[in-house]
Amino acid sequence: MLVTALIWTAYYQRWTSESWQLPTDYVGDAHEMLARIKAASEGDTWPLTPQVIERLGAPFGAHWNAYPTPDKPLLLALGALVHGIGLFAAANVGLLLAQISAALAFYFVARWLRCRWEWAWVGALLFAYTYHTFHRGLPHFSFVFTWTVPLGLLAVWLVAQSRRLEWRSPGALVCLGVALAFGVSNPYNLLFWGQLLLWALIVQWFGPRRRANLAIGVTAGVIAMAAFLVTNAEIWLYVQEPEGLPLLTRNYGGTERYALKPMEMFIPPQFHRWDWLAFFGHRYSRWSEWRGEPYLPYLGIFGIAGLIWLAAVSVRRLMARQAPPGQALSAGWLLAYATVGGLTNVVAFFFGMQIFRATNRVAIFISALVLAFFVVRLSRLTARWPAPWRVVAALGVAAIGLSDQLPVRWPEEVYERMNADARSDRELGRKLEAALPKGAMVFQLPVLGFPEVVPPHRLADYEHFRLFLNTDDLRFSYGAAKYRSRSRWQRDLENVPVETLVRRLESYGFAALYINRKGYEDRADKMLAELDQLGYARRLQGSVGNQVIVLLNPKAEPVLPLGRALTYGRGWHPRPDNGVRWAGDRAALSYFNPYSEPLRAELTFQLVAASPREVTLEQNGRVLRSVIVGDQPVSLNVAELLLEPGINRLVLRSAEPAQRQGSGRYQLRAFGLKDSTFRILPGPQAIDWSD
């Protein structure tokens, strides 16, 4: 634990209390991970409850029910720590605990396998700092916690082969405990471990068929799945727009790009600290054309040595008509499943299982397998050496292995710039909270969806989280789920004149307008000049100058914002073709009414069809209109559409199947939307539609 902690502290140079109050990374996915910890600290991400981040997605809250949050127990624990030591320090503690827990778990397993302590110690350090986990750092926080992997492998071996596994034995506690841990942690690790557990049960069933092994193995699988379902239950329990577009877009191509490429387990990164190894990384970068997460599967020189050793032993045993080691069987299956062109692509192509596209992440299991084999064999090989020699050899392997696996630190100017941004945000957050009343709302530009969007110009994804991370009682518009009618009103404000923008925001009760100048080609100079002309001169600004906050004059009695168009859901082709948005035989639209009373609207669709057919419009399962549509536009009119409070679901449906037309990816077409008009009719709400 001490050595592991010292290595982490030295690498990130966290020797002072001030340095612990700075993040190890502060761009892109790191902002999202910090936002998750912040949301957990504010009690917004408890299991079995709606995942609504109250201070985001203002004024309605950010509904993340359709966006899974792995490691909820871990995030809640770190969230509790935030109240005592601060957000960035809590994230740092989490990263340190990830390394320590991984080392302890591997050491425990190695000792269970009767490995001598010095070699178990070496394996623990090399596993804790395996390149493809430690290099991920804060942006991929969930993947850094790998302590479950060696314990999970031990559980699999016990179920498959142990003759002493009983309900009251320590092995049963390992099996059931690690199953629970897999269920509440990263789903990728659960996927890989679940496959190995299934194979262990098959081996046991067709082999000794010990009842205790089978019962404990099945119970472990049930516990893992139950824990997974409970931890992620909001995906099914609190669905608001079941036919909304998926927040995470995955396709078959991604399962090829991000699948494991065995070659990458042997290729050092191009920024390796040893130039003679970095050479191969540079060559791979120049020569390869289909890289997903390059270099992350790198096993390190001793991991590679362990893999070659394991392969040699397996071949020798097979030639002698003996069974290969269990590690070889486990690694062989994982390679068969996760390798590009392997079973992962089969299930993705034929069965649509594309959500687990990055099977290169199985490398952590292969690393644990080969390192366990490596240190156990070294322990046996050196058993008769004098103790001092064994310790010196172990220290040498650890020193060389860690030097190989630890990535080179970024240039110091990168850390200085990152730390300056973090300090600037902290100060800007204090100023903003002092300038605005508690609970005030801040609208953020450019308008960005959440999650995973391509931001404009030099703006990084998730950068709008920065002030959320550094405030405690203000609300922000960013964070609302993309492709949802609840956040449609934000997109309606993207391109309106500045005067219209501020007038609407003030009518909605927003007290400030946040502008990140990195998102604009002219650094928002034109917009800021127009705001000056309109008299909005009260401003706050970060020390770097990219973040500008313009103070507004919110109405004393604000109204709730309404979307000015319907939101496309499932069934529509993603892009129009010659001005027509085509669909299959069923396509959804939605509208969000935030008021407690129904709204009245009028609606007109201009429809065309691939061939003559009847197209029906339904609202919340009730038929509203039907029209016969052909290749010429036909109007479908609803003079008074009653929009109930909450999400209103509209569905266009054709009884005739879709037909293939044209070429390319989206050939199946039934009907298309050429044009549409939508307008809220006058009612009791004080809504100004004049602009």
N, C-alpha and C positions, 0 to 999 in steps of 0.2 A: 504493500500500500504506500509506504513512504517513497520508494524509488519511483513508482508509477506517478505519484503526485508531484515529485520533484521534476520529473521529465516534462510533465504537462506545464508546470509553473515556469520552467526555464524556457520552454518553447514559446509560450505566449507572453513571457516576461511579466508575470503577475506577481511582483515582489513587494508591492506597496498597496495599501488600502485604496489609494486613489486609482491605481491601475485596475483594481477589481471592479470599480464603478464604470468601466468602459467595456463595450462589447468586443468580442473577438472578431466579429464581422458586422458590417453595417451597410449592406447593400442587397437588393434583390430579395431572395428567399429568406435571408436572415431577418429582414423586417417582418415578413409574415410569421416566422417562428417566434419572434419576440412578441408579436401581436397576439398570438395564441396564448403565450404565457401570461401576458397582461390581461387578456379576457378571462383566463382561469382565475387570476388573482381577484377579479371583480365578480366572481361567482356566476359567470355566464355559460359555463361549459360542463355542468354536472351531467353524468349519465342519466338516461331515462327522463330527461327534461328537454324542452325545446331549446335548441342551440341558437339563441337570439342574443347577439352582442349589442347591448343596450346603447352604448355610446357610439356605435358606428351605424352607418346607413340612415342617419337622421333624415326625417323625424320619425321613421317607422321602426328603426332598429335593423341590424343586419341579420337576416335569417340564413344561418349556415346549416340548416338541417340536411340539405342535399349535398353538403360538402363534408365528408367524413373527417373526424378529428382523431387520429391515432394517439395512443399513449395518454388517454385522459387522466388516469390516476397519477402518472408522472407529472403531467402539466399542472394538475391541481396541487400536488405537493410543492412544486416550484412556485406556483401562484401564491400559496400560503407564505412561502419564504420571502416573496417580494415585499410583503408588508413590514418585514423586519430589516432587510438589507438592501432593498431596491431591485429594480427589474434586471439591470445588466449584471449585477453581482449574482443574482439568483440564476441567471442563464449560465454564468461562468461556473457556479457550483455544480449545475447540472452536467456540464461538459466534463468537469473533473470527475464527478461520480461515475460517468459513463466509462471512463478509462479504468478507474479503480475497480468497479464492479465486474468489468470484463476480465481483468487480471485475476481477481479472486475466484471467479467462476471457473476459469481455465485451470488455475492452480488446484482447486478442489477436485476437478475431474481427473487431472493428471495424477494426483496423489491417490485417487480412488483406483486408478489403473496401475498402481504400484510403481509409479515413476519416482526416482530419487528426487529429493527436494530441490537440489540445485538445477536439475534439468526441468522440473516442473516450474521453477521460478523463471527460467529462460523462456519456456513456452508461454507462460502467462504474460510476460512483457511483450513478446513478439505478437501475441494475439491481440493484446490490448491496443497496440499501436499498428495493427494491420493497416496497410496503406489505404485500402478501399473503404475503410470506415473512418479512420482518424482524419483523413484528408477532406471528408465531407464537412466536418465541423458544424457550426451553428446553422447554416442554411438547410442541411439535411439532418436536423437534430435527432429525429426519430431513428435514423439508421445508425447513429453513433452508439446507441445502447444495444450492445450485442452480448450481454452477459447470459442471455437465455440460450444462445446457440450451443456452447459446449455442454451445458446442463441438458439441453434438449437432445443432443446426440447421445449422451450417457443414458438418458431415459429410453431412447430407441434401442440401444444395445442391450439394456436390461430386459426390456420386453421381448426382444428377439432371442436372447441367448442365456440369460441368467437362470441358474438352477436354484437360486436362493431367494428369489423375489417373492415376498409374501406381503400381505396387507399391513402387517405391523413392522415390516423391515424398513430401514432407512431408504432403500431403493424405491419403495412405494411412495414415500414422502417426496423424493426427488421427482418421480414421474408426475404425480398429481400437482405438486407445486409449480413445476415448470410449465405444465399444461395451462394452468391458470394465468401464468405470466405471459405466455404466448398469446392467449386469448385477448388480453387487454392491451397488448403492445402492437408493434408494426404488423400489418396484415401480410406483407411479403414474407416475413419470417414464419408466420403461421402457415402460409401456403407451402413453403418448402418443408417445414418440420412435419406438417400433417401428412405429406406424401411418404416421408420416411417412416412415420409411425404406422401408416397403413401397410407398408412393406414388412415392417417388423411383425405385425399381427399375422400377415400371410405366412411369413417364415415360421412363426410359432405354430400356426394352425396346421401346416403341412409337415411340421417337424415334431418336436416333443409334445405339443398340444397341452402344455401345463395350464390348468384352469386359472391359477393365480396370475400368471403372465397375461393371459388373454383378458381376464376381467379387469386387471389394472390398466392394461393398454386401452381397452375400449372405454373405461371410465375416464382416462386421461383425455382421450379424443372428445368425449362428450363434454367434459369440463371446459376444454379449450373452445369448442364451438359455442357453448352456452355463454361463456365469458365474452366472446366476440360479439354475439348477438345482443347481449345486454349493453355492452359498452357502446355499440353503434346503433342502438335501437331507434334513435331519432330519425334515421333515414327512412324507416318504415312507419313509425308512430306519428310523426308530425309533418307529413308531406302536404305542402300547401298548393303546389302546382305539379301534380303528378305527370302532366303531359308537357311540362316545360322542357326546354332543351337541356341536355346534361351539362353540368357545370365543368366537369372534366372531360375534355374531348380526347378520346382514344380511338385509334384505328389499327387495322392490320399492319399497315406499314410501320407503325411504331414498334410492333412486336418483333419485327425484323431488325430495325435500327438499334433497339435497346436490348436485344437478346444477348446472351453471353457469347462472346467470340473467344474460343479457347486460346487463340493466339495472344489475346490481350493479357492473359494471366502471366505471360512470360516477357511482356514488353514494359520496361521501366518508363516512367514519365519523362517527357522532354525537359522538365525542370528538375531532374534528379540532381542531387548534390555532387555526384561523381560524373565528370564529363564523359568518361568512356561508356557509361550506361545511358546517360542522357542522349548520346548519339543515336541510339536505337529508337528512343522516343521521338526525336526529330525526324528520323527516317520514316517512322510509321505515320507521323503527322503529314509528311509530304506525299507519301505513296498511297495511303488509304483514302477511300472515298465514302465509306459508309460507317461513320463513327457515331455512336450514341453517347455513352459516358466514357470516353477514352481514358485508359490507364487505371481506372478505378479497380478493375479486377486483378491488378498486379499483385502477385503472391509474395514478392520479396525473394531474395536469393535463397534463404533457408526454407521458405515455403516451396519454392521450385525444387530445391534439393529433396525435400520430403516427398513431393509428388513423384519425382523420378524414382526415388527409393521405393516408394509404395508400388509404382508400376512394375519395377524390376522384380520385387518379391511376388507380386501377383502373377506375372508371366512365368516365373520359375515354378510356382505352385500349380498353375494350370498345366504346365508341361509335365509335371509329376502327377497329374490327375488328382490334385488336391484342391480344396476350396480356397479361393483367395481371401485375404483378410477382410473383415467386416467393413473397415474404412474404404476399401476399394469398391465394394459393392455399393455402399452409400454414395460415394463420389461418382461412380459410374452411372447410377440412376439420375443424380442431379445433373450431370453433364448431358445425358440423353434427353432430359426434359428441357433444360434451360438454354441449350446451345441453339444458335440461329439455324433454322431449318429443322429443329427438333420438335419434340412433342408440344412445346409451348406454341409453336406456329400452327401445328395441326389443330389444337383446341381453339386457337384464335380464329383460324380460317373457317373451319367447319362448324364450330359451335358458338362463335361470337364472344369467347372469353378474352376480351382485349384489354380489360382494365389492368391486369397484371402484365404490363408490356415490358418492364425493365428487369428481365430475368438475369441480367448480368449481376444483379445483387445477390445471387446465389453464391457468389465467390466467397462470402464470409463463411458459409458452411464448409466449402471446400478447404478454405484456409484453416478452419478449426480441425477438420479431419486430418489434413496432412501434417499440421504442426503437432497434433496429439501423437500421430504415428511416429513423427520425427523424434520427439523428445523421449518417448518410451523406448524406442530403439537405441538412442544414444545412451539412455540410462542403463540398458542391458549391456551395451557395447563397452561402457567404461566402468562396469560394476567392480572390476578387480583393480582399478587404478587407485593410487593413494588419494585420500580425500583432498589434499591441497591441489593436486593436479586436476581433479574433477572440477573443483571450484574455479580454478584459473581458466580451464577450457570453457566452462559455462559463461564466465564473465566475458571471455573473448567472443563467443558466439552472440551473446546479448549485445555487446558493443557494436559489432559489425552489422548485426541484423537491424538494430535500431537506427544506426546511421544510414542504412539502405532504405528503410521504410519511412522514416520521418520526412515529410515534404520540406522543401526549402521554404523558409519564411519569405513573405512578400518583401519588396524593398521598403525600407523604413519610411520613405516618404508616403507610401500607401497607408501605413498605419497612422502616420501623423495626420494625413488628410481625413482619414476615417474618424480618428479621435476628435479632431477639430469639428467635424460634422456632429458627432454625438454631444459634445459640450455645447455647441451652438444651439442644437435642438433643445437641450435641457434649459438653457437660458431663455430661448424664445417661448418655450412652454410656460415658464414662470411669468413672463411678461404678458402673455395672452390670457392666462388665468387671472392676473391682476387687472387686466383691462375689461374683461367681460364678466357678467354675472354667472353664478353657478348654474350649470345646465344649459348655457347658451349654445346655439348651433352654429357651426362653421361649414360653409359650402366650399367644396374643393374643385379646382380646375387644374388641368383638363379633366373632364369627366372620364373616369375609368371604371370598368367593370371589375368584378372579383369572382373567382381567381383566374390566374393564368391568361393575361391579355398581353398584346404587344403594344407598349406605350409609345406615344409619339416622340420623335426627335431624340433628345438625349435623356429623357426621363426613364428611370428604371422601374420595372414592375414592383408593386407593393411600396413604392416610395411614399405614397400618401399616408402610410401608417405612422410616419415619423412623429407628428405632433400628438397622435393618440398615445404613443409610447411614453411621451414626456409630459402628459397632463393627467389629471385625476377626475375632473368634474365638468369637462366640456364634451360636446357631442359633435361628430363629424359625419359628413355625407358619404364619404368613401367607405367601402366595405360591403355595400349592398350587393347581393348576388346578381351576377350578369344574367341576361336572357330571362328576366323575371318582370312581370307587370308591376310589381311593387316598386321597382326602381326605374320604371319607364320615364317618369317625369324628369329625371336627371338628364337623360339623353335628349329630351325635348329642349333643354336649355343650352346645348352645346354650341349652336350656331346663331342664336338670336342676337340682336343688337345689344350693346352693353347697357344702354338705358333700360331696355326691356328686362334684361337679366337682373339688374339690381332691384328694379321695381317688383318683379315677381318674388325674388328672394326675401325682400323685406315684408311682402304680404304673407309669405310663408313663415315668418318669424326668425329668419336667419340673422344673426348679429354680426357676422363677418364673412368675408370672401377671401379664401386662400388661393393663391396663384403660385404654382411652381413654374418658374420661368424656363426651366429646362425642357418643358413640354411644348414650347412654341419656337417656331423658326426665327421670329424676331425678338425672342426672349420676352414676349408679352408687352413690348414697349408701346405698341398702338393701343392696347387695351388699357394700360395704366394711364396713358395720356388722356384717353376718353374719360376715365374715372376722375382724373384731375379736373377736367372741364365740367363734369357734373357735380363737383364740389366734394368728392370723397377723398379728402386729403389726409385723414387720420389713418396712419399705417404703422405696422410693425414689420420688422424685417430681420431675417437671420444674418449672422455675421458674414456668411459667405455670399449672401445676396441673391441666392436662387429662390428662396421662399419669401413671398410678400403676402401680408395679411392686411386687407382693407376693411376697416370697421364700417358697418352699415347702421341703418336706423330701423330696426325691426318694428313692425306694427304691434300695438298693444294687444290687439285681438287678432292674431294670425289665423289664416285658413290653411287647410291641409292641401298639399299639392296633388294635382290630378294629372295623369298621363293624357296626352293629346292624340294618342294612336293606340291601336291594339298591339299586343306583343305576340310575335310568332313563336309557336311551340313545335312539338314533334310533328313530323310528317311532311314538312316543307323542305324543298331543296335549299341549300344554304345561300345560293346567289341567284339573282334574276337572270333570265336568258332572253335577250331582246325585249327587255321591259316587262317580262312575265315571270312571276314567282310560281314555279310549278310545284306540284305536290303529287303524292301517291293517291291511293283511294281514300285516305283519311288524313286530315291535317287540322291541327289545333291552334287556336288563338286564345288570348286571355286578356282580362282587364281587371285592375284592382280599384275597388271603391273603398276609400279609407273612412268614409262617414258611416254613422250608425243608421242612416236612412237610405232607401234606394235612390239611385240617380236615374234620370231619363236621358236617353241618347237616340240619335238617328244614325243609321248605318246604310251604306251602299257599297256593294261589291261589283266590280266589273270582272266577270268570269269568262274563261275560254276553256275548251276541253280538247284532249287528244283525239276524241271521236265523240259523236253525239251520245249524251248520257244525261241522266237526272242527277243533279247535285243538291243535297239537302243541308240546310243550316240548322244546327242544334245548339241549344243553350242549356248547360248543366243537365244534359240528357233529354231535354224536351225539344221536339221538332218545332222550328219557327217558320221556315219557308222552304220550298222546293222549286227549282227551275230546271228547264231543259237547256243544256249548254252544248254548243258546237264549236266550230273553229272561229266563229265571229263572236265578239264580246256580247255578253248578255248581262243585264243588270239584275242583281238580287237586292231588293230594298227592304229595310225594316224601318218603318216610319217612327216607331217609338219602342226602343229597346230598354227594358227595365233591368238596371244593373243593381243587383242585391249587394249589401255590405260584404266586403271581403273579396275573394278571388272569384271572378265570373269566367267560366270556361265555355268557349264557343268552338264548335267542331263543324267543319265542312266535310261531307261524306259523299262518296260515289259508290253505288251498288256494283257498277262495272269495274272489273279489275284494271289496274294500270297497264299501259302499253309501252313497248320500247320505241323510243324515237331518238333520232340523231345518234351521236357517238359520244364517247367519254364516260365519265363516272356516273352521272345522273341521267340515265336513259329512261327509267321507269316513270311514266307520266300519266296521270288520269285527268286532272284539271289544273288550271293555273289562275292566279290572281293578277289581272292586268292593271287594275287601279282600284282604289278604295277611298271613301270619305267617311269620317267619323266625327261626330260633334255632340258634346253634352248639351242638352236642352236646358233652358232657364229653370231654376228651381229655388228652394229655400236657401241653399248655400250661397255665400257671398263670393262668387267666382267671377273674375273679370276675364272675358275672352275677347275683348275688343282688339288686342294687339295680335 
